[in-house]
């Protein structure tokens, strides 16, 4: 089967590389003469990076790009609004990525100077692509990877309706080694909270930056885009921004800068018609606020290549490709529009609610393939055994966090008391007794009186709330899960009630208003997906943890097991693993984990319970920490400034 790809940009080259790797015949047709290297740089998330690493013959060691691990949002006066750690992001120059992809393909695979004109059809199926220079390329299936203004998309679906250009973006590359030394791995963004005007700065090397200026053309616009006019326009708009912005402007060559008219279009009902499909910007155009465009194009390519590689049924492959990608793509479209609306109406947002201008991790918390060990953890907000393994999971995170990525899924422990059939617990009073026994055995505080005073009829509502939290931020979702567990296990709060869920979300930094919308909407479907997956994997109790490496090796822990069992699995999967030394300074531990029980602090510090309690009591007396006393134990609350 011969695949004809129209468009030799990142999407087309990535698809071609995957298909070539599978031994398929490929022809890539690019309209420009010479390597298509126009464009500056972009941020790429772990999904795209992992996909490119799968293509690389050296496991990604030659993959271009510079790691970006910190995001800082500031006002023009320099005041910092957000300072967040970024996970698995790279800034990659488009030119470097194109060159990298070219090395993965035979030279005769790519044909330049072919501007697509139309298809030749037989029996409603395309048999050849015709180009403006008169050249014809015959094939079995055809893939349009020809960008946002796709002629292939127009040929099979007609013209799409683009959204109006409400935001414009100037993009450039600047060289400034002095600034680079103080901004290594840092994505800095300055944004005016009255006009929305924004300036971003991202390092691409030890001396180079890609920068962008986003502005509302209804407030100010440039009519003459000559280098001199563009430079004057940018400097005029940015005159009230910090000196570092002026330094970047002085370092910039405006002859290589350009204005990007941002727009998108609604999710298409399909990404194919008969034997013609589209990928990347041709299939779904992303607004710049999410940094999703290039990652989506690369993931599209891998997804489609995998399905095409399963057999000769391209129609089924195209349908599976759409069904797999459409949900995620639609989320990015809506997120981009939401961020655009915020950008155009900056005064409606207070500092705490401003979103990070990057795509969030996936709502289903897909695993980060760059980690050597993937752990799929099935849990439940009211599972007492899941509570008592908290010290173990925290120590695992500290000692082996560089190797391990944990995906949290909900298992649905208690649908209702009428349908609950597991074990000896038949009613709430049985749960109360069980919790008291678990507390005495494992020295983690649990107060079973909640099952007498205000028993929960089901664990489904807080589980759905967790899925809603994951849709916003998977890291904060874990903090949210911890918080609602503290509420039910120590504070005797019935976490089926929305007021408690809303307060927990607010406390850990989630948008509680959005949480409610997702809780009442998409999160229910995500929870159902977790239940189906748990059943498919044979999960019958909690906790259940599946440990997997990238070579097909797998181990499982069910229920409570000593920490040595976790260590043993890690060493089996990564024999040369290097255990990190835990900094047991109380300030460090309370910065990492803002709440801890006596058992957790003792376990992480490597000391006995008596000594741990003495240290914690002293810290409390000095005002460094606070405490909440339950009937069966204390939980200590950090008051350190970092928290």
C-alpha positions, 0 to 999 in steps of 0.5 A, a space after each residue: 500500500 502506497 501512502 501519498 502525504 501532501 505537506 512536508 512540515 512536521 506533521 507530514 514528516 513525522 507520519 512519513 517517518 513512522 510509516 517508513 519505519 513500518 516498511 510502508 511505501 511513502 511519498 511526501 510532497 512539499 510545496 516549497 523548494 528546499 527544506 521548509 524551515 520557516 517559523 521560529 520555535 514552540 513549546 512541546 509537551 511530553 506527549 510529543 517528546 515521547 512520540 519523537 523519541 520513539 522515532 529516534 534510533 538513539 532513544 532521543 539523545 539527538 532530539 533537539 530542544 531545550 528543557 523548560 521546567 519553570 513558568 513565571 507570570 509577572 505584571 509589567 511592574 515586575 510583580 510575580 503572579 505565578 511561579 510553577 514547576 513545569 513537567 516534561 516541556 521542551 522548547 524546540 526550534 522548528 528548523 532543528 526539528 525539521 532537520 531531525 525528521 529529515 534524517 529519519 527518511 530516505 532522500 527520495 521519499 521527499 519531493 519538493 516544489 509540489 503545490 497541491 492542486 486537486 485529486 484524480 478520482 475513480 469510483 469516488 476514490 482518489 487515485 492520484 494527487 495533481 500538483 500545480 507544476 503538472 506533476 502527478 503522484 499515484 497512490 492508494 491512500 492520501 494524507 493532507 498534512 498541509 497546514 491550517 489553510 489546507 487545500 486537501 481539507 478544502 477538497 474533501 470537506 469544502 471551506 471551513 468557517 474560521 473564527 475571527 482574528 481577535 488576537 494577533 501575535 508577533 513572534 521573533 528570535 533574539 540572541 542575548 547571552 547575558 539574559 540567557 544566564 539568568 533565565 535558563 529553563 525559565 518560561 517568563 511571561 509578562 501580562 498587563 491586567 488592563 489591556 491583556 497585552 502579553 510578552 513571553 520569553 522562552 530560551 531555545 539555547 544558552 544564548 537564544 530566545 524565542 519571544 512573542 507579543 500577544 495583543 488585541 488588534 482592536 486596541 492597537 495594530 500595525 499597518 505596515 509590517 516592514 521590519 522598521 515599522 514592526 520594531 517601532 510598533 512592538 517597542 511602543 506597545 511594550 514601553 511600560 514593560 520591564 527593562 529585560 523586554 527592551 533588552 530583548 527587543 534591542 537584541 532582535 532582528 525584526 527582518 525575521 519576525 512576523 505577525 501571526 493572525 490567530 484563528 481556529 475552527 470547530 472540530 470537524 465531524 471526521 478527519 477523512 473522506 473515503 481514502 483521503 485523511 487529514 492530520 495536524 493543523 489541516 485537521 484541527 487548528 490550535 490557538 497559540 494560548 495552549 502550545 498544543 499545535 505541534 504536539 497534536 500534529 505529532 501525536 496525530 501522526 503516530 496514532 494514524 501510523 499505528 492504526 494503518 500499520 495494523 492492516 490494509 483496512 484504511 477505512 477502519 484505521 481512519 475511523 479509529 484515528 478520529 475516535 482516538 484523537 477527537 476528544 483530546 483535540 476538542 478539549 484543546 480547541 475549547 481551552 484555547 477559546 477560553 484562554 482567548 476570552 480571558 486574554 480579551 477580558 483581562 479585568 474579569 480575572 483576578 491574579 489567583 485565577 489566571 490559568 497557565 498558558 499551556 495545555 493541561 495534562 490529559 484529563 485521564 492522567 495518561 502516563 508519562 512515557 519518559 519515566 522508566 516505571 509506570 504505575 497505575 494506581 486504582 484507589 478510592 477516596 474512602 478506602 482505609 487501606 489506601 489511607 494507611 499506605 500514604 507514608 509508603 507512597 510518599 517515601 516512594 516518591 522521594 526516593 524513586 520519583 525520578 524513575 516512577 510516574 503514577 497514574 491515579 484511577 478511581 475504582 468505585 469501592 462503594 456504589 451504594 450500601 444496597 449493592 455493596 457485597 465485598 467482605 464482612 462489611 455490610 453496613 455503615 456500623 461495620 465500616 466504623 468498627 473496621 476503621 477503628 481496627 485499622 487505626 490501632 493496627 497501622 498507627 494512622 489516624 482514622 475516626 470511624 464515627 463518621 459512619 455513625 454520625 453522618 454515614 456516606 451512602 456512596 463513594 461515587 460522588 467524591 470519586 467523580 469530583 477527583 476526575 473533575 480535578 484531574 481535568 484541571 491539573 493532575 498534580 493538584 488533583 492528587 492534593 485534592 484527593 489527599 485533602 478529601 481523605 483527611 476530611 473523611 478519615 480525621 474530620 468526620 466530614 461526609 465528602 459526598 456533600 458538595 460544600 466539602 468538595 468545593 472547599 477542598 478544591 479551593 484549598 489546594 488551588 483548583 478552580 472550584 467553579 470549573 470543578 462543579 461544571 466538570 463534576 456535573 458533566 464530563 467527569 462522570 464519563 471519565 469515572 465510568 471509563 475508570 470503572 470499565 478499565 478496573 473491571 478489564 484489568 481484574 481489579 477487585 480490591 483497593 489499593 491495587 498498583 500495577 508496575 510496568 516498565 518499557 520492556 513489557 515487564 509487570 508486577 502487581 501489589 494488591 492491598 497493604 504490603 510493606 515498603 520493602 515490597 515496593 523497593 523490590 519491584 523498583 529494583 527488578 524493573 530498574 536494576 541500576 536505580 539510584 535511590 535519592 537521599 531524603 532531605 529530612 529537614 522538617 521544613 523541607 518535608 513540610 514544604 513537600 507535604 503540607 500535611 503529615 501524620 506522626 506516622 508519615 513524619 517518622 517514616 520519612 525521617 527514619 526515626 521512631 514515633 516517640 522522637 517524631 512526636 517530640 519534634 513535631 510538638 516542638 515545631 508546633 510550640 515554635 509556631 512553624 506548624 499547626 495541628 488538627 486533633 482527631 479522636 484517634 490521632 493528629 495531623 500536622 499542618 505546615 505554616 512554613 512560608 513556602 506552603 
